[in-house]
């Protein structure tokens, strides 16, 4: 009886090992610079492209990833389709277009959520596990910052005139000090 139990355990262990070695697991990561502690700051009416970085640092095979917008909060969009992330890369850019409506007040917070799922390779005769997870992009609406343009600020011409005036003043002071020494 003990001998049969020993053989049965061995067979179960062998089957489990075979199943483990037959499984092909895709692994990838998504890096974002825009989380709760560091939201993407945007002004009302502004349009930006937030960049997420897809990574495939484990394994020697490329990974195909499908991105789906899970919650766009009415401000975000992505281009659909599958993305191929090459093996041993950490900087495959995935753009997320964000547009803040003009009538939104400062201090409004948004959380855009994207779902990334690995697309299993087909036809290789192995059991495939698909990895997937949600990635948030936090957005904070801030007051518009005034820009220094020729219409609203100091132009390059003014800087040039100030620079020339300082240079002339320095030359005059140099001549005065030179004459006092003689």
Buried (B, 14 or more C-beta within 10 A) or exposed (E): EEEEEEEEEEEEEEEEEEEEEEEBEBEBBBEBEBEEEEBBBBBBEBEBEBBBBBBBEBBEEBBBBBBEBEBBBEBBEBEEEEBEBEEEBEEBEBEBEBBBEEEBEEEBEBBBBBBBBBBBBEEEEEEBEEBBEEBBBBBBBBEEEEEEEEEEEEEEEEEEEEEEEEEEEEEEEEEEEEEEEE
